[in-house]
Amino acid sequence: MMYLVIDACFGGTGIRDKYNGGYIKPNDLPLSNNTIITLKEWLTKYNNEFFEGYSDIVEINKLDNEGIKILLEISKELNNTAKIEYFSDAKTKLLQSN
C-alpha cells in the first residue's frame, strides 16, 4: 500500500510520499497521460496563486476542489492501491483523505 499526499507546494510534483518523504514523479506511477497533464496544469495555476500571495480565496477554493478531483482520479487509476490525502498549500491544512 502506498501512502500519498496530493499537494501543490511550490517546487513539488503534486504527489508526495507521505511516510518516506519526497515527491514522486507522476510518470513513475501508472497514471494516464490525461491525468498527468491535468496535474501539471493544476500545479501551474496553483503556483500562480502562490506568487499572488494566495489573495483570492474564491480561486483558492476552486483550485482545492480541482485538486480533490485529481486525487479521486489518481485513486481510481491506481486501483485503490494507495491511501491518498489532499493538502491545501494555501490553507496549510489537510482537506480530504480517501
C-alpha positions, -999 to +999 in steps of 0.1 A: +000+000+000+013+034-010+005+065+012+004+096-009-004+133-005-016+154-033-004+189-028+006+220-048+036+230-026+059+252-047+086+232-063+069+198-059+055+174-084+020+174-069+024+138-055+043+134-022+052+101-004+036+106+030+059+085+051+091+082+031+092+119+022+100+135-011+080+139-042+071+112-067+073+119-104+038+113-119+054+094-148+067+069-122+031+059-114+007+040-137-013+072-145-029+082-178-013+109-198-045+130-193-042+128-156-006+138-157-014+167-179-043+178-157-020+175-126+007+197-142-018+223-154-033+224-119+002+229-103+009+258-127-024+275-117-018+269-080+018+282-083+005+314-099-018+319-069+013+313-047+030+342-064-001+363-059+001+356-021-030+334-021-051+366-020-081+353-040-100+329-017-125+321-045-098+310-068-081+290-039-113+272-032-117+264-069-081+251-071-086+230-040-117+215-054-098+207-086-071+191-065-096+169-048-109+158-082-074+150-092-070+129-060-101+109-069-089+103-104-054+092-092-070+069-067-091+053-094-062+049-118-041+033-090-070+009-085-074+020-049-039+005-040-030+038-023-042+058+006-043+093-007-048+126+012-052+162-001-032+190+015-042+226+007-009+246+005-029+279+006-049+269+037-020+248+051-043+220+062-055+186+052-088+188+034-097+152+025-084+117+026-097+085+010 
